[in-house]
Amino acid sequence: MELETKVLSQQIQEALYNNNKTLGTAESCTGGGIAEAIVAVPGASQYFKGGIVSYTNEIKEKLLGVSHEVLEEQTAVCEEVAMEMVKGACDALGVDYAISATGVAGPTGGTPEIPTGTIWLGYGSKDDVRTFCLTEDYGRGVNLNIAVKKALNLFIEYLNEQEKQ
């Protein structure tokens, strides 16, 4: 794991461990990459309860409670699905916080409406979900790497904001 990602994971560890909070992930296009980055830090088992890789709509619905109607009307690559994945992970995993990712990493699968490189990230608690959309296509590997790092960064910013409240 590269240094930057490890530093981000260590910051998450410090924030969650010190506050007795727990974290889970719900990932589609990143295929467990966010969870992998989080557990690369020794001691992650103290705050990371698990992750759900929901690569298909069926699993998003069954395990995360994502709305069938939303998936049908908006596709899996939308802000609402990223938000529902966070809420569903909080419920399914019994965690305080969750991070989600759903998108089109490439090289194929994009459409004019949802081009390759579109990745929605969700993060926060069941009652306070935030989102961010990546829209640039740098190729599958780079897209996924950027998504993992951005998700970790956004979650750290969120935790820092929570700490100040």
C-alpha positions as CSV (number, residue, x, y, z in Angstrom):
1,M,0.0,0.0,0.0
2,E,1.3,3.4,-0.9
3,L,2.3,5.8,1.9
4,E,-0.5,8.4,1.3
5,T,-3.3,5.8,1.6
6,K,-1.6,4.3,4.8
7,V,-1.4,7.8,6.4
8,L,-5.1,8.3,5.6
9,S,-6.0,5.0,7.2
10,Q,-4.0,5.8,10.3
11,Q,-5.8,9.1,10.6
12,I,-9.1,7.3,10.5
13,Q,-7.9,4.8,13.1
14,E,-6.9,7.6,15.5
15,A,-10.3,9.3,15.1
16,L,-12.4,6.2,15.5
17,Y,-10.4,4.4,18.1
18,N,-10.1,7.4,20.4
19,N,-13.9,8.0,20.2
20,N,-15.0,4.4,20.5
21,K,-16.8,4.6,17.1
22,T,-17.2,1.9,14.4
23,L,-16.9,1.9,10.7
24,G,-18.1,-0.3,7.8
25,T,-18.0,-0.1,4.0
26,A,-20.5,-0.8,1.2
27,E,-18.6,-0.9,-2.1
28,S,-19.5,-1.6,-5.7
29,C,-17.0,-0.5,-8.3
30,T,-14.1,-0.3,-5.8
31,G,-14.6,-4.0,-5.0
32,G,-13.4,-3.8,-1.4
33,G,-10.5,-1.4,-2.1
34,I,-11.7,1.0,0.6
35,A,-12.0,-1.8,3.2
36,E,-8.6,-3.1,2.1
37,A,-7.0,0.3,2.8
38,I,-8.7,0.6,6.2
39,V,-7.6,-2.9,7.4
40,A,-4.0,-2.4,6.2
41,V,-3.4,-0.5,9.5
42,P,-2.7,-2.8,12.5
43,G,-5.5,-2.6,15.1
44,A,-8.3,-2.0,12.6
45,S,-10.3,-4.7,14.1
46,Q,-11.0,-2.4,17.1
47,Y,-13.2,-0.1,15.0
48,F,-13.7,-1.7,11.5
49,K,-16.6,-4.2,11.6
50,G,-16.6,-5.2,7.9
51,G,-17.6,-4.5,4.4
52,I,-20.1,-5.5,1.8
53,V,-19.1,-5.7,-1.8
54,S,-22.4,-5.2,-3.6
55,Y,-21.3,-5.4,-7.2
56,T,-24.8,-6.2,-8.5
57,N,-28.1,-4.4,-8.0
58,E,-29.5,-7.6,-6.5
59,I,-27.0,-7.5,-3.6
60,K,-27.5,-3.8,-3.2
61,E,-31.2,-4.4,-2.6
62,K,-30.9,-7.6,-0.5
63,L,-28.1,-6.8,1.8
64,L,-28.1,-3.0,1.8
65,G,-31.8,-2.2,1.4
66,V,-31.2,0.0,-1.7
67,S,-34.5,0.9,-3.3
68,H,-35.4,-1.2,-6.3
69,E,-37.3,1.8,-7.7
70,V,-34.2,4.1,-7.4
71,L,-32.0,1.5,-9.1
72,E,-34.6,1.1,-11.9
73,E,-35.2,4.8,-12.4
74,Q,-31.7,6.3,-11.8
75,T,-29.4,3.3,-12.2
76,A,-26.9,2.2,-9.5
77,V,-24.6,5.1,-10.4
78,C,-26.3,8.0,-8.7
79,E,-26.2,10.0,-5.5
80,E,-29.3,8.4,-4.0
81,V,-27.8,4.9,-4.3
82,A,-24.5,6.0,-2.7
83,M,-26.5,7.5,0.2
84,E,-28.7,4.4,0.6
85,M,-25.6,2.2,0.6
86,V,-24.2,4.2,3.6
87,K,-27.5,3.8,5.5
88,G,-27.8,0.2,4.6
89,A,-24.2,-0.6,5.7
90,C,-24.8,1.2,9.0
91,D,-27.8,-1.1,9.6
92,A,-26.5,-4.3,8.2
93,L,-23.1,-4.1,9.9
94,G,-24.3,-2.3,13.1
95,V,-21.7,0.5,12.7
96,D,-21.7,4.2,13.6
97,Y,-20.3,5.2,10.2
98,A,-20.0,3.9,6.7
99,I,-18.3,4.7,3.4
100,S,-19.8,3.7,0.1
101,A,-18.8,3.7,-3.6
102,T,-20.8,3.1,-6.7
103,G,-19.8,3.9,-10.2
104,V,-18.4,3.1,-13.6
105,A,-14.7,2.6,-13.3
106,G,-14.2,1.5,-16.9
107,P,-12.9,0.9,-19.4
108,T,-16.4,0.1,-20.6
109,G,-19.9,0.5,-19.2
110,G,-20.2,4.2,-19.5
111,T,-23.1,5.9,-21.3
112,P,-23.6,9.5,-22.6
113,E,-25.6,10.2,-19.4
114,I,-23.2,8.4,-17.0
115,P,-19.7,8.4,-18.6
116,T,-16.9,6.1,-17.6
117,G,-15.1,7.6,-14.6
118,T,-18.3,8.6,-12.8
119,I,-18.1,7.3,-9.3
120,W,-20.4,8.4,-6.5
121,L,-18.9,8.3,-3.0
122,G,-21.0,8.3,0.2
123,Y,-19.9,8.7,3.8
124,G,-21.1,9.5,7.2
125,S,-23.7,8.2,9.7
126,K,-27.1,6.8,9.1
127,D,-28.6,10.2,10.0
128,D,-26.0,12.4,8.3
129,V,-24.9,11.1,4.9
130,R,-22.6,13.2,2.6
131,T,-21.8,12.5,-1.0
132,F,-19.2,13.4,-3.6
133,C,-19.1,12.6,-7.3
134,L,-15.9,11.9,-9.3
135,T,-16.3,12.5,-13.0
136,E,-12.9,12.2,-14.7
137,D,-11.8,9.1,-16.6
138,Y,-8.1,8.2,-16.2
139,G,-8.5,4.5,-16.9
140,R,-9.8,1.8,-14.6
141,G,-6.9,1.4,-12.3
142,V,-6.3,5.1,-11.7
143,N,-10.1,5.7,-11.4
144,L,-10.3,3.1,-8.6
145,N,-7.2,4.4,-6.9
146,I,-8.5,8.0,-6.9
147,A,-11.9,6.8,-5.6
148,V,-10.4,5.0,-2.6
149,K,-8.1,7.9,-1.7
150,K,-10.9,10.5,-2.1
151,A,-13.3,8.4,0.0
152,L,-10.8,8.1,2.8
153,N,-10.0,11.9,2.6
154,L,-13.7,12.9,2.6
155,F,-14.4,10.6,5.6
156,I,-11.4,12.1,7.6
157,E,-12.8,15.6,6.8
158,Y,-16.2,14.5,8.0
159,L,-14.8,13.0,11.2
160,N,-12.8,16.2,11.9
161,E,-16.0,18.2,11.4
162,Q,-17.9,15.9,13.8
163,E,-15.1,16.3,16.4
164,K,-15.5,20.1,16.4
165,Q,-19.2,19.9,17.1
